[in-house]
Amino acid sequence: MSARDQARPRRSDFGAVVGGVTLPFCAMNAAGSVTAMSDVRALAQSRSGAVVLHTTTVHPFVHPEFRSLQNPGFDKLAPLARELAASGSPPVVASIAGSTIEEFAFLARAFAGAGAAAVELNLGEAWVEATLAPCSRPSSAPPAPRGRRRYGFGCRSACRCRTAPSWPR
């Protein structure tokens, strides 16, 4: 290494690739840590690796024992995901919770269509198990045809719907 190379400051790369999504920085907020829309928009202007939205459900979630985890439903957060994705913010990660595979698939497709770079499947929180009991009811989704691999949330490779990478939690 020459003296000239030593004099130049090194540029460090703290980015990461998670589940196929390139993050400009390796740290991001946790789902639910930023809930006010103004705070989410401010986070989108930061150097965060991603903007993780509050965990959302198909319908507004209101529960007396889990007040801190209430959410307005996907129809209020999907437009925010679209706005942030269009603004050039760090990648948007939608955190979703559902009680059936169909709800997870619906939410994943809705947020992918809105521009979310990834979808976090919230399966491990106590409030999800206590209130939604994900996948405890039988699914009405048809079984995969023999010899065909299924992708994402039941989409076949020939399917034209867009789904974002899924990160189970």
N, C-alpha and C positions, 0 to 999 in steps of 0.2 A: 504494500500500500504506500503510495507516494505521500509526501508532506501535504500536497495540494488536496488529495482525497481525505486526509485526516482533518484538515481544516474545515471541510464542508460538514455542516450538521447532517446527521443521519435522519432520514425520515422513517419513522416507525409505522408499521402497518398493524393496527389493532383490530382489523376486521375479522370476520368469521363467515363461514358458510355452514348454515344449519338446515338440514333437510332440503338442500338444493336452493335455499334462499341466501343470497349474499347480503350480509349485514356490514355496513360501513364501520361499525364499532362493535365490540364483543359484549357490551352491556346494554340492557334495556330495562324498562320498568316492568313490574309484575302486573298481571291483570287485576284491575280493581284498585291499584294504588293511586291512579289518577282518574277521577270521575267527572269533575266539572268540565264542560265543553271548552271553556276558556283555558283550562289547564292542559287539556289534551292538545289543543291547538298550539299552545306555548311549547309543549314537549315536542311537537312536530317540527318546530323551528330550531330545536337544540341539536346537539351532535350525538344524540342517543343512537344506538344501533338499530332500534326499531321502536315503533309506537304500538304498544299492546293495549287494545281496547278492553274496557270492563267486560267481564263475562256476561254474555247475553243469552236469552232464551227466545223461543218462538213468540211467546206471549209475554207481556209485562210480568215480572216476577215480584210479588209482594208477599212477604211472610213475616209474621210478628217476631219470630225467634231469630231471623236472619236479616235484620234491617240493613246492615251495612252491605249486603249483597243484592239489594233490590236493583232491578234494571228496568228500563222502559220498554224492552222488547227490541227485536232486531230491526224493525221498520224505522226506529229512531236512530240506530247506530250505523246501519248500512249506508245512509247518505253521508254520514261523517267519514266513513272509510273511503267513499268515493271522492269526497272533497280533499282529504289528506293525500290520497294516492295521486290525484291530479295536480296537487300543489308541489310535487317534487320532494315531499318529506321523506324521512327514512321509511323503510318498508313498514307497512301496516299489518299487524297480526290481530286477527279477530279471535277472541276467546269465546267458545260456545259451550252450552250445556243443553242437554235434551233428555227426554225420557224414552225415546225410541230411536232406532237407527234411521228411521225416516226423518225425524226432527233434526238429527245431526246432519244428514245428507242435505236437507232443505237449507239449513243455516250455512253449511259449508259452501253450497252453490251460490247462495245469495251474497255472501261476503266475497267469494271469488269473483263473482260478476261485478261487484262494487269496486274491485281493485285490490283486495287484501292479498298480500304476498304469501301469507301462510294462515292456517287456521289451527288454533290450539283447542284440542278436545278436552274439556274439563270433566274428568271422570273421577278424580281422586279427592275432591274436597268433601268434608263432612256434610255441608249443606246440600251438595248435589245428591249424595246418597240418601240423605234424610228426606228430601223433598221431591226429587225427580226420579230417583231410583233408576238410573240409566240402564237400559237393556234388560230390565227385570221382567218386562212384558214381552210376549212373543212378537216378532217382527212380521209384518205383512209383506215384506220384500220377497219376491220369488227367488228360489235358489238359483245359483249360477249354473248355466248349462254345462254339461260334462265336456271336458276338453277345452274349455275357454277360461282364460284367466280374467279375473275381474280386477278393475283398477279403482283406486280411491273409494268412493262410497257407492259401489255397485255399478259403476260405469264400465262398459266394455270398451276396448281399445277403439272401436269404431264410433263410439259416442262422441258427439260434438260439444257436449257441455263442458264448461271449464271448471275445474276444481283446483284449489290451491293445495300445496303440500300440507299434510296434517301432522301436528305435533301432539301426541297424547300426553296428558298430564295426570 
